[in-house]
């Protein structure tokens, strides 16, 4: 049977939507409660919806009964502090699984490449239902930062870099694409991340905001790109050597973050 997927994501695995230009009070992402949860880099997360409406970030399959990343339960104490962000996550009308705000501390392009990962979005997802993808809504105005997408973790020829000003909106099949953010500056980056089920509702939302599946990459000096690639290879090799010295082998597992 297969899964229901969005045709807009079929070619490249992502779409970039129109930029959201309305003002949002930063208190919506600064006053909510965060938990330590490491993803790609030095991160914390503030969940707005979780498996049981508790302030935690675990994959839904780690709960009893285990289930896929759908039918998230909104956390009243969090959504009361972030009504606009909650409304933005609910706007498509698609089924929502996990929904949370990420706080990412500054890093570099080399850090980003080493942190590239795929997400475990569709564990236990029944065949014939909608494929789970993720929406990213950048909250802070990170003019020198960018999201990196690759089909292959170590192949720079397949890289797309997407700018992250305030209001940037994209939807990514993060189980397909390797992804992470390069975030420069002195302050954390904040972004709303929502797990959405693919289907007609999400398709209509993509059309409403003029989703495009190819954009010009954010410009980065070739010296930085080359140095970052070399550093990624060095770190991967160093980790593999360290594991081998302990009689272990690296297993590339999908992230639950």
C-alpha positions in Angstrom: 0.0 0.0 0.0 2.7 2.5 1.0 2.3 5.8 2.8 0.4 9.0 1.9 3.1 11.5 1.1 3.1 15.1 -0.2 3.9 15.4 -3.8 5.6 18.8 -3.1 8.3 17.0 -1.1 8.9 14.1 -3.5 11.7 15.6 -5.6 13.9 17.3 -3.1 12.5 16.2 0.3 11.8 19.8 1.4 9.7 22.9 0.7 10.3 26.5 1.7 7.2 28.5 2.4 6.5 32.2 2.3 8.1 34.0 5.2 5.9 34.8 8.2 6.0 38.6 8.7 3.8 39.1 11.8 5.4 40.1 15.1 5.4 37.5 17.9 6.3 38.4 21.5 9.6 36.7 22.4 8.1 35.8 25.7 6.3 33.0 23.9 9.6 31.1 23.5 11.5 32.6 26.5 9.0 32.0 29.3 8.0 28.4 28.5 9.7 25.5 30.4 12.6 23.9 28.8 14.1 20.4 29.4 17.6 19.2 28.6 17.3 17.1 25.4 20.3 16.9 23.1 19.8 16.8 19.4 22.3 18.2 16.9 24.5 20.5 19.0 24.1 22.1 22.4 20.3 22.2 22.7 17.3 22.3 25.0 13.6 21.8 24.1 10.4 23.3 25.3 7.6 20.9 24.4 4.1 22.3 23.5 2.7 18.8 22.7 4.0 15.5 23.8 2.8 11.8 24.1 0.8 12.3 27.2 0.7 16.1 27.7 3.7 16.1 30.0 6.8 18.3 29.8 9.1 15.7 28.2 10.4 15.0 24.7 10.5 11.2 24.4 9.6 9.4 21.2 6.0 8.3 21.4 7.1 4.7 20.9 9.0 4.8 24.2 5.7 5.2 26.1 3.1 2.6 27.1 1.3 1.8 25.0 3.9 2.6 22.3 2.6 4.5 19.2 3.8 6.5 16.3 4.6 10.3 16.3 0.9 11.4 15.9 -1.9 12.5 18.1 0.2 14.7 20.4 -1.4 15.9 23.6 -1.1 19.7 24.1 0.4 20.9 27.3 -1.9 23.5 28.8 0.8 25.2 31.0 3.0 25.6 27.9 0.4 26.5 25.3 -1.0 29.2 27.6 2.3 31.0 27.4 2.7 30.5 23.7 -0.7 30.9 22.1 0.6 32.2 18.8 3.1 29.4 18.4 0.4 26.9 19.3 -1.9 28.4 16.7 0.9 28.3 14.1 1.4 24.6 14.7 -2.3 23.9 14.5 -2.9 26.1 11.4 -2.5 23.4 8.8 -5.2 21.2 10.4 -2.9 18.2 9.9 -2.4 15.7 12.7 0.3 16.9 15.1 2.6 14.6 17.0 5.5 16.2 18.9 5.6 20.0 18.9 8.4 21.8 20.7 10.6 24.9 20.6 14.3 24.2 20.2 17.0 26.4 21.8 20.3 26.0 19.9 23.5 27.5 21.2 25.9 29.1 18.7 28.0 26.7 16.6 29.9 26.5 13.3 29.5 25.0 9.9 31.9 22.3 10.8 29.9 21.5 13.9 26.7 21.4 11.8 28.2 18.9 9.4 29.3 16.6 12.2 25.8 17.0 13.8 23.9 16.1 10.6 21.3 13.4 11.4 18.0 11.9 10.2 14.9 11.7 12.4 13.0 8.6 13.4 9.6 10.0 12.5 7.6 7.0 11.3 8.4 4.1 13.7 5.2 2.2 14.2 3.4 4.3 11.6 0.7 2.1 10.0 1.1 1.4 6.3 -1.5 3.3 4.3 -1.5 6.4 6.6 0.2 9.7 6.3 4.0 9.9 6.4 5.2 12.1 9.3 7.4 15.1 8.3 8.5 18.2 10.3 7.8 21.9 10.0 10.4 24.4 11.1 9.4 28.0 11.9 12.4 30.1 12.8 11.6 32.6 15.6 14.8 34.6 16.1 16.3 36.7 13.4 19.4 34.7 12.6 20.7 36.5 9.6 24.0 34.7 9.4 22.7 31.2 10.2 21.4 28.5 7.9 19.8 25.1 7.8 21.9 22.4 6.0 20.1 19.6 4.1 21.9 16.6 2.5 20.6 13.4 0.8 24.0 11.8 1.8 25.6 12.7 5.1 29.1 13.1 3.7 28.4 14.3 0.2 28.7 18.1 -0.1 27.6 18.0 -3.8 24.0 17.2 -2.5 23.9 20.1 0.0 21.3 22.8 0.2 21.6 25.7 2.7 18.5 27.6 3.7 18.6 31.0 5.3 17.1 31.5 8.8 15.8 35.0 9.2 12.9 35.5 11.6 9.7 34.0 10.1 11.5 31.5 7.8 9.3 28.5 7.3 10.1 25.1 5.8 8.8 21.6 5.8 11.3 18.7 5.6 11.1 15.0 5.3 13.7 14.7 8.0 13.6 10.9 7.9 14.9 11.1 4.4 17.3 14.1 4.6 20.3 14.6 6.8 19.9 18.0 8.5 21.2 20.4 11.1 21.7 24.1 11.6 24.8 26.2 11.5 24.2 29.0 13.9 26.6 31.9 14.3 26.3 34.8 16.7 26.3 35.4 20.5 22.7 34.4 21.4 20.7 31.1 21.1 18.6 30.4 18.1 14.9 29.5 18.7 12.7 27.6 16.3 9.3 25.9 16.5 9.5 22.3 15.3 6.2 20.4 14.6 5.7 16.8 13.5 2.8 16.9 10.9 1.1 14.0 9.2 1.2 14.2 5.4 -2.2 14.4 3.6 -4.6 16.8 2.0 -4.5 19.2 4.9 -0.7 19.6 4.8 -0.8 19.8 1.0 -3.3 22.7 1.2 -1.1 24.5 3.7 1.9 24.1 1.4 -0.1 25.6 -1.5 -1.4 28.4 0.7 2.1 29.6 1.5 3.5 29.0 -2.0 5.8 26.2 -1.1 8.8 25.8 -3.4 11.0 22.7 -3.5 14.2 24.3 -4.7 15.9 27.4 -3.5 19.4 29.0 -4.0 21.7 27.9 -1.2 22.7 30.5 1.4 26.1 31.8 0.2 29.1 30.6 2.2 32.8 31.1 1.3 34.3 28.1 -0.4 37.1 28.0 2.2 34.6 27.5 5.0 32.8 24.8 3.0 36.0 23.0 2.3 37.3 23.3 5.9 34.0 22.1 7.3 34.0 19.1 5.1 37.5 18.2 6.1 36.6 18.6 9.8 33.5 16.5 9.4 35.6 13.7 7.9 38.2 14.0 10.6 35.6 13.9 13.5 33.8 10.9 12.0 37.1 9.0 11.5 38.2 9.9 15.1 34.9 8.6 16.5 35.2 5.4 14.5 38.7 4.9 15.7 37.8 5.5 19.3 34.9 3.0 19.0 37.2 0.4 17.3 39.7 0.7 20.1 36.9 -0.3 22.5 35.9 -3.2 20.2 32.8 -1.4 19.1 31.4 -0.3 15.7 29.6 2.9 15.0 25.9 2.4 14.2 24.2 5.3 12.5 20.8 5.4 14.2 18.0 7.8 13.5 17.6 10.5 16.1 14.5 10.7 18.2 15.0 14.5 18.7 
